[in-house]
Each structure stands twice: as structure tokens, then as C-alpha cells.
């Protein structure tokens, strides 16, 4: 992650939460009061976001000492402390909610990703995220996916070309998939084409597309697409997407696709329960 970008996100989050000032803390807690606290994981999950949580407190007071007790990416099977914080009680109280929000959400994404990754073992299929992220938090959420063992898809629209069904809807009816790919090839070195039936798979394989995305095609259709790919262009990667769940993801991996993208990793993950406990 780019540290400067993360600091901007943290700064905006603090500004949103603090508003014109933490009235309660600034009124009741003496300015020089110090505290020692620990951050506790209260439910099983993959730890993710400790450095971001530390940045929250240190943005409020650079003298706050944040010691991670585990590293990001570690799976905890039972409740345990993950960090120790020492410093200004005011800074700790004011930054508590923002830090825990980041830590809980990112850990939730990493935890769900880990579940998907485990489901597709021992197949060589990789689990990818999508652009279905909270606006302005994509950098952090993609990091969480990596902590869970997943792989990042393209970061933005300029990173690679993806010809989707909506693009085809706005093109001339006479423009075939190979023609579209040929046009886009002049602007992008990497092209992915979305298809939703075997006929479109055949057309995409006749193009120079690098990746073919099988959208909402069941495991049976997916297997047919894999067999067709193996005959026509075995070096092209196939990616399944749409309707992928923990219940059916293994069937897609078994069908032979190299990639499975799951929007739920970032748009439907459940935050891990994390709390701040004051020790002194």
C-alpha cells in the first residue's frame, strides 16, 4: 500500500468522525492523562489492518506507541489480544472508533477471502476481488484480500480493458467480439472479454483476448467452456464470476477455470468483532 494514500484516507476518516472536536473526551479527560490499552480480537478471523489502526492513533498524537502482537494475515481461531497501545488517553479515546472500524472491516474481508481460498484447494484456481469496493477504500480493501490469500483484479478502468455485455450493447450490432478486441488492442496490452453463453465463448476464443470471463454460467456450462478452450486456445485463461458462493465455488474450480472473481469478498463480508480494553 502507498503510505501517503493511506494517510489521506485515515485523515479523512478522523475528520468525519471527530467533526468540530471530541466534546466528551476533551471535557472529561485531563490533557496529560496517559493510558495503556490492548486491542482484542473477540471472534475467529484473519487479522488485517494493524498498521492502519496504528496510523489512526499516531495521526492524533505521534507519541502514541502502538505495538502489534501478531502480524497481518494471521488467522486467529480464538479471542486474543492483537496489539498494545500506550500514550495519550485523549488520543486513544478519540481514535478508538475509527481504528476499530478499519481493523474490523478489513479483517472481515480477509477472513471471508480465506474461506474462499480454502474451498478451492487443491485446485490451482485463484480467488480474485472485483471493483465492488467502498468508494475511496479500494486500496485498503484490496490489501485485505491479499492478507486473506486472494489475488487482486485490475485496480481501475485504465489498468486493463474489459469488454462487457453493456459495451457490446452500445456498439454497432455488426461489430463482432473479435473486431471489438482488435479495436481495443490498439489501446491496451491486456484484454478480458465477458461472455454468458457457449456461442460467445467460441467467438471470444476466435479473438486475441487474453482472458475470457464466464458470467453467470453454471458449473456444467463452465466445464463445456473449458473443454472448448482446451481445443481452440489452451493458453487463454478462463474466469468465472457471478453467483459464486462458498457453497458452489469448489465446483467452479473443479470445472477447470484458472480464475474465480467474487464481488462478495468486499461488498458482503462481515466485520470481525474487535474491541479496545483499557489496562491502566
QUIZI-V147136 format. One record per run of one state. SS is the DSSP state (helix for helix, strand for strand, loop for the rest). FROM is the first residue (numbers start at 1). TO is the last residue. If there is no record, write none. Layout:
ss->(SS	SS)
from->(FROM	FROM)
to->(TO	TO)
//
This chain:
ss->(loop	helix	loop	helix	loop	strand	loop	strand	loop	helix	loop	strand	loop	strand	loop	strand	helix	loop	strand	loop	helix	loop	strand	loop	strand	loop	helix	loop	helix	loop	strand	loop	helix	loop	strand	loop	helix	loop	strand	loop	helix	loop	strand	loop	helix	loop	strand	loop)
from->(1	3	19	23	29	34	42	45	47	50	61	65	69	75	77	80	89	120	126	129	138	148	151	152	161	164	165	171	177	186	191	196	198	206	211	216	219	233	237	242	249	256	259	262	264	268	274	279)
to->(2	18	22	28	33	41	44	46	49	60	64	68	74	76	79	88	119	125	128	137	147	150	151	160	163	164	170	176	185	190	195	197	205	210	215	218	232	236	241	248	255	258	261	263	267	273	278	280)
//
